[in-house]
Amino acid sequence: MLRSITFFADHLKTLIAPVLQNKSTDFMYQQTRNTFILKRKNPVPLHKKNQRPKLLKAKHFIYRLVEDTNVKKKEPIKVILTSDVKEVGTKGEIVSMHPERAYNTILLPKLGVYATPENEEKYMIENIQTEPMLPLTVQRTLDLLSTFSLSVSLSQEVSWTLEKWHVRTSFRKAGFHMPDEAIKMPERTISGPDLSIEGKQFYVTVTINNSHEVKVRCKIHHLPSDIKDATFISNFWQKVTDPIFPEDKPILDSMPLPRNIHVSK
């Protein structure tokens, strides 16, 4: 049996030798980190000291799988960010991540290091904050609002003048809750009903945590009392239209476009 195993190993080396020697072949040869913990089903017979070991039988090579480390749940690891990473954290922050995600998104691109005591002392001292960090939740809210298109629904039959509570209500319908003090309205008054401004754009400025401001794109949408009289426009939120005030066009053009948007020509 031992001779057959040796013959098979030599034959395998002969087959793969040309592949390993050919440098032009796209071939990666590296050790894999796979660990299987096994246990013999039948105990091995022991031998006395200075005596010849007993031969093992076929039943002694039957194993039971105790643990497969490939499917074992991996514990999160801590890394120190050496750069600001979107939706992860800011420079100098210690975050816990899944090992695979930490390796692919942080360690491999050299955006962070393992949170060892040596690295904590090195990077935490070097990364003394000279200015307040932008919290991750605030950054996510800023990114979301900057690419959001808010539909402000107003009456098509009753006279109105656009006020903060109109915009606040529209934000609440879209899932954003904010006080009137956080909303800065356009300098010029918008009143209606006026179908000439239907679907046209303007912007409001929202203040987050009394410190960070973001401009949000808005559209006027007239609603009649009877829904049957409403003008249906397919996917109106995906179209970029003209601004209500022409002087706001440079600002609106500089703002990020909402996702999956189509520029109307």
C-alpha positions as CSV (number, residue, x, y, z in Angstrom):
1,M,0.0,0.0,0.0
2,L,2.9,2.4,0.9
3,R,4.5,1.7,-2.5
4,S,1.3,2.6,-4.3
5,I,1.0,5.9,-2.4
6,T,4.6,6.8,-3.2
7,F,4.1,5.9,-6.9
8,F,1.0,8.1,-7.1
9,A,2.8,11.0,-5.5
10,D,5.8,10.7,-7.9
11,H,3.4,10.5,-10.8
12,L,1.5,13.6,-9.7
13,K,4.8,15.6,-9.4
14,T,5.7,14.5,-12.9
15,L,2.4,15.8,-14.3
16,I,2.5,19.2,-12.6
17,A,6.2,19.9,-13.0
18,P,5.8,21.5,-16.5
19,V,3.0,23.7,-15.2
20,L,5.1,25.0,-12.3
21,Q,8.2,25.5,-14.5
22,N,6.3,27.5,-17.2
23,K,6.4,31.1,-15.9
24,S,3.9,32.3,-18.5
25,T,1.2,30.1,-17.1
26,D,-1.3,31.9,-15.0
27,F,-1.0,29.6,-12.0
28,M,-1.2,30.5,-8.3
29,Y,0.4,28.1,-5.9
30,Q,-0.1,28.8,-2.3
31,Q,-1.1,27.1,0.9
32,T,-4.8,27.3,1.9
33,R,-5.9,27.9,5.4
34,N,-8.3,25.0,5.8
35,T,-8.5,23.1,9.0
36,F,-10.6,20.1,9.7
37,I,-10.6,18.7,13.3
38,L,-11.1,14.9,13.1
39,K,-11.5,12.1,15.7
40,R,-10.8,8.4,15.1
41,K,-14.0,6.3,15.3
42,N,-12.0,3.3,16.7
43,P,-9.1,3.8,19.2
44,V,-5.6,2.9,18.2
45,P,-4.1,-0.1,20.0
46,L,-1.1,1.0,22.2
47,H,2.2,-0.8,22.4
48,K,4.5,-1.2,25.4
49,K,7.8,0.6,25.8
50,N,10.6,-0.8,23.6
51,Q,8.2,-3.0,21.7
52,R,7.3,-3.0,18.1
53,P,4.2,-0.9,17.3
54,K,1.1,-2.8,16.3
55,L,0.0,-2.4,12.7
56,L,-3.1,-0.3,12.1
57,K,-6.1,-1.8,10.4
58,A,-8.5,-0.2,8.0
59,K,-11.0,0.6,10.8
60,H,-8.4,2.8,12.5
61,F,-8.5,5.1,9.5
62,I,-12.2,5.9,9.8
63,Y,-12.7,9.4,11.2
64,R,-15.5,11.5,12.5
65,L,-15.7,15.2,11.7
66,V,-15.5,17.3,14.9
67,E,-15.2,20.8,13.4
68,D,-14.8,22.5,10.0
69,T,-13.2,25.9,10.5
70,N,-14.4,26.9,7.0
71,V,-18.0,27.1,8.1
72,K,-17.3,28.3,11.7
73,K,-18.6,31.8,12.4
74,K,-15.8,34.3,12.4
75,E,-15.6,36.9,15.2
76,P,-15.4,40.5,14.2
77,I,-12.0,42.1,14.3
78,K,-11.0,45.7,15.3
79,V,-9.1,48.0,12.9
80,I,-7.9,51.5,13.1
81,L,-8.7,53.7,10.2
82,T,-5.8,55.7,8.8
83,S,-8.1,57.5,6.3
84,D,-11.7,58.6,6.1
85,V,-13.8,55.7,4.7
86,K,-17.3,56.4,3.5
87,E,-20.0,54.6,5.5
88,V,-17.4,53.1,7.8
89,G,-15.8,55.8,9.9
90,T,-13.3,58.7,10.1
91,K,-9.5,58.8,10.4
92,G,-8.2,57.6,13.7
93,E,-11.5,55.8,14.6
94,I,-11.5,52.1,15.8
95,V,-14.2,50.1,14.2
96,S,-15.3,46.4,14.5
97,M,-15.8,44.6,11.2
98,H,-16.2,41.1,9.7
99,P,-12.7,39.8,8.9
100,E,-13.3,39.3,5.2
101,R,-14.8,42.8,4.8
102,A,-12.1,44.4,6.9
103,Y,-9.4,42.7,4.7
104,N,-11.0,43.7,1.3
105,T,-12.1,47.2,2.1
106,I,-9.7,48.4,4.8
107,L,-6.5,46.4,5.1
108,L,-5.9,45.6,1.5
109,P,-6.4,49.2,0.2
110,K,-4.2,50.4,3.1
111,L,-6.9,52.5,4.6
112,G,-6.4,51.0,8.1
113,V,-4.3,48.7,10.3
114,Y,-5.0,46.1,12.9
115,A,-6.0,47.5,16.3
116,T,-2.9,46.2,18.2
117,P,-1.6,48.0,21.2
118,E,1.4,49.2,19.2
119,N,-0.8,50.6,16.4
120,E,-3.2,52.1,18.9
121,E,-0.3,54.0,20.5
122,K,1.2,55.0,17.1
123,Y,-1.9,56.1,15.2
124,M,-4.0,57.4,18.0
125,I,-1.2,59.8,19.0
126,E,-0.6,60.9,15.4
127,N,-4.3,61.3,14.8
128,I,-5.0,63.9,17.5
129,Q,-8.1,65.7,16.3
130,T,-7.5,69.3,15.4
131,E,-11.1,69.8,14.3
132,P,-14.3,68.0,15.3
133,M,-15.0,64.8,13.4
134,L,-18.1,64.5,11.3
135,P,-20.2,61.7,12.9
136,L,-21.0,58.8,10.6
137,T,-24.8,59.3,10.9
138,V,-24.5,62.9,10.0
139,Q,-22.4,62.1,6.9
140,R,-24.9,59.5,5.8
141,T,-27.7,61.9,6.2
142,L,-25.9,64.6,4.2
143,D,-25.1,62.2,1.4
144,L,-28.8,61.0,1.3
145,L,-30.3,64.5,1.3
146,S,-27.9,65.8,-1.3
147,T,-29.1,63.3,-3.8
148,F,-32.7,63.4,-2.8
149,S,-35.5,64.9,-4.9
150,L,-38.4,66.1,-2.7
151,S,-41.9,66.4,-4.1
152,V,-43.9,69.2,-2.5
153,S,-47.6,68.5,-3.1
154,L,-49.9,71.6,-3.1
155,S,-53.5,72.3,-3.9
156,Q,-54.6,73.0,-7.4
157,E,-57.7,74.8,-6.4
158,V,-57.0,76.7,-3.1
159,S,-54.7,79.6,-3.1
160,W,-51.4,79.0,-1.2
161,T,-48.0,80.5,-0.4
162,L,-45.2,78.1,0.1
163,E,-44.1,78.0,3.8
164,K,-41.9,75.9,5.9
165,W,-44.6,73.6,7.2
166,H,-45.4,72.6,3.6
167,V,-41.8,71.5,3.1
168,R,-41.6,69.9,6.6
169,T,-44.8,67.9,5.8
170,S,-43.4,66.7,2.5
171,F,-40.1,65.7,4.3
172,R,-42.2,63.7,6.8
173,K,-44.1,61.9,4.1
174,A,-40.7,60.9,2.6
175,G,-39.5,59.6,6.0
176,F,-37.4,62.6,7.2
177,H,-38.4,64.3,10.5
178,M,-37.1,67.8,11.2
179,P,-38.3,71.0,12.9
180,D,-39.1,74.2,11.0
181,E,-36.0,75.8,12.4
182,A,-33.8,73.4,10.4
183,I,-35.4,74.5,7.0
184,K,-34.2,77.6,5.2
185,M,-36.7,78.6,2.5
186,P,-35.9,80.3,-0.9
187,E,-35.5,84.1,-0.6
188,R,-38.2,84.7,-3.2
189,T,-41.9,83.8,-2.5
190,I,-43.5,80.9,-4.3
191,S,-47.3,81.1,-4.5
192,G,-50.1,79.4,-6.5
193,P,-51.9,77.5,-7.8
194,D,-49.8,78.1,-10.9
195,L,-49.5,75.3,-13.4
196,S,-46.7,77.2,-15.1
197,I,-44.4,76.0,-12.3
198,E,-45.7,72.5,-12.2
199,G,-42.8,70.1,-11.9
200,K,-40.2,72.9,-11.8
201,Q,-37.4,72.9,-9.4
202,F,-36.2,75.0,-6.4
203,Y,-34.0,74.2,-3.5
204,V,-34.2,74.5,0.3
205,T,-31.3,74.4,2.8
206,V,-31.5,71.9,5.7
207,T,-29.4,72.3,8.8
208,I,-28.3,69.1,10.6
209,N,-27.3,69.3,14.3
210,N,-27.2,73.1,14.1
211,S,-23.8,72.8,12.3
212,H,-23.9,71.2,8.9
213,E,-26.0,72.4,6.0
214,V,-27.1,70.6,2.8
215,K,-29.1,71.9,-0.2
216,V,-32.1,69.7,-1.1
217,R,-33.7,69.6,-4.6
218,C,-37.5,70.2,-4.5
219,K,-40.3,70.1,-7.1
220,I,-43.8,71.7,-7.0
221,H,-46.6,69.2,-7.7
222,H,-50.2,70.3,-7.9
223,L,-52.9,68.0,-6.6
224,P,-56.6,68.5,-7.4
225,S,-59.4,67.6,-5.0
226,D,-60.6,64.8,-7.3
227,I,-57.7,62.4,-8.1
228,K,-59.4,61.6,-11.4
229,D,-58.5,65.2,-12.6
230,A,-54.8,64.8,-11.8
231,T,-52.3,64.9,-14.6
232,F,-50.2,61.7,-14.5
233,I,-46.6,61.9,-15.4
234,S,-44.7,58.6,-15.4
235,N,-41.7,58.6,-13.0
236,F,-41.7,62.4,-12.6
237,W,-39.1,62.2,-9.8
238,Q,-36.6,60.8,-12.3
239,K,-36.6,63.9,-14.6
240,V,-34.6,67.1,-14.3
241,T,-36.7,70.1,-15.2
242,D,-36.2,73.8,-15.4
243,P,-35.9,75.9,-12.2
244,I,-38.6,78.1,-11.0
245,F,-36.2,81.0,-10.6
246,P,-33.6,81.2,-13.5
247,E,-31.0,82.7,-11.2
248,D,-31.0,79.4,-9.2
249,K,-29.9,77.3,-12.2
250,P,-26.1,77.4,-11.5
251,I,-26.7,76.2,-7.9
252,L,-29.1,73.4,-9.0
253,D,-26.7,72.3,-11.7
254,S,-23.9,72.1,-9.2
255,M,-25.9,69.8,-6.9
256,P,-25.6,66.0,-7.2
257,L,-28.3,64.5,-9.4
258,P,-30.7,62.0,-7.8
259,R,-30.1,58.3,-8.5
260,N,-31.5,56.8,-11.7
261,I,-32.4,60.2,-13.1
262,H,-33.0,61.2,-16.7
263,V,-32.1,64.7,-17.9
264,S,-35.0,66.0,-20.0
265,K,-34.0,67.8,-23.2
